[in-house]
């Protein structure tokens, strides 16, 4: 897996995308998309890039949809479950 940029190393939207994908793929328990948002904001601190919660959530939802469609994760009642738990 590649080194995911955090904080001041995040300089563009692609870096944010990679950070969010990394966070999603590292989950080992059930989680909600709001938890991914909070983790994303934490790892984003220190970046010169400006991004609001709505933009973060759009990227998160888009990636969760892709991973769900590809059966890497499953969604049940708003909880996302990594395939390794099923």
C-alpha positions as CSV (number, residue, x, y, z in Angstrom):
1,X,0.0,0.0,0.0
2,X,1.2,3.5,-0.7
3,X,2.1,6.2,1.8
4,X,-1.1,8.3,2.4
5,X,-0.5,12.0,2.8
6,X,-1.9,13.7,5.9
7,X,-1.8,17.2,7.3
8,X,0.4,19.7,5.6
9,X,1.3,17.1,2.9
10,X,-2.2,17.3,1.5
11,X,-2.1,19.8,-1.3
12,X,-4.9,18.9,-3.7
13,X,-8.2,17.0,-3.9
14,X,-6.5,13.9,-5.1
15,X,-4.6,13.7,-1.9
16,X,-7.8,14.0,0.0
17,X,-9.3,11.2,-2.1
18,X,-6.4,9.0,-1.4
19,X,-6.5,9.8,2.4
20,X,-10.2,8.9,2.5
21,X,-9.8,5.7,0.6
22,X,-7.0,4.7,3.0
23,X,-9.2,5.4,6.0
24,X,-12.0,3.3,4.6
25,X,-9.8,0.4,3.6
26,X,-8.1,0.3,7.1
27,X,-11.4,-0.2,9.0
28,X,-11.6,-3.5,10.8
29,X,-15.0,-3.0,12.5
30,X,-18.4,-1.7,11.6
31,X,-18.5,2.0,11.0
32,X,-20.7,4.9,9.9
33,X,-19.9,7.4,7.2
34,X,-19.9,10.1,9.9
35,X,-17.0,8.4,11.7
36,X,-15.1,8.4,8.4
37,X,-15.8,12.2,8.2
38,X,-14.4,12.8,11.7
39,X,-11.3,10.8,11.0
40,X,-10.8,12.6,7.6
41,X,-11.0,16.0,9.3
42,X,-8.5,14.9,11.9
43,X,-6.0,13.7,9.3
44,X,-6.6,16.8,7.2
45,X,-5.7,19.2,10.0
46,X,-2.6,21.3,9.0
47,X,-3.3,21.3,5.3
48,X,-3.3,24.6,3.5
49,X,-6.2,23.3,1.3
50,X,-9.7,24.5,2.3
51,X,-12.5,21.9,2.3
52,X,-15.9,22.0,3.9
53,X,-17.8,19.1,5.5
54,X,-20.1,18.8,2.5
55,X,-17.2,18.2,0.1
56,X,-15.6,15.7,2.5
57,X,-19.0,13.8,2.7
58,X,-19.4,13.8,-1.1
59,X,-16.0,12.1,-1.5
60,X,-16.7,9.7,1.3
61,X,-20.2,8.7,0.0
62,X,-18.8,8.3,-3.6
63,X,-16.1,5.9,-2.3
64,X,-18.4,4.0,0.0
65,X,-20.7,3.5,-3.0
66,X,-17.9,2.2,-5.2
67,X,-16.6,-0.2,-2.5
68,X,-20.1,-1.4,-1.8
69,X,-20.8,-2.0,-5.5
70,X,-17.5,-4.0,-5.7
71,X,-18.5,-6.0,-2.6
72,X,-15.5,-4.8,-0.6
73,X,-17.9,-3.5,2.1
74,X,-21.5,-4.0,2.9
75,X,-24.0,-1.5,4.2
76,X,-26.6,-2.6,6.7
77,X,-28.9,0.0,8.4
78,X,-26.3,2.8,7.9
79,X,-23.4,0.7,9.2
80,X,-20.7,-0.2,6.8
81,X,-19.1,-3.6,7.3
82,X,-15.8,-4.7,5.9
83,X,-16.0,-7.9,3.9
84,X,-13.5,-9.5,6.3
85,X,-16.2,-9.5,9.0
86,X,-18.8,-11.4,6.9
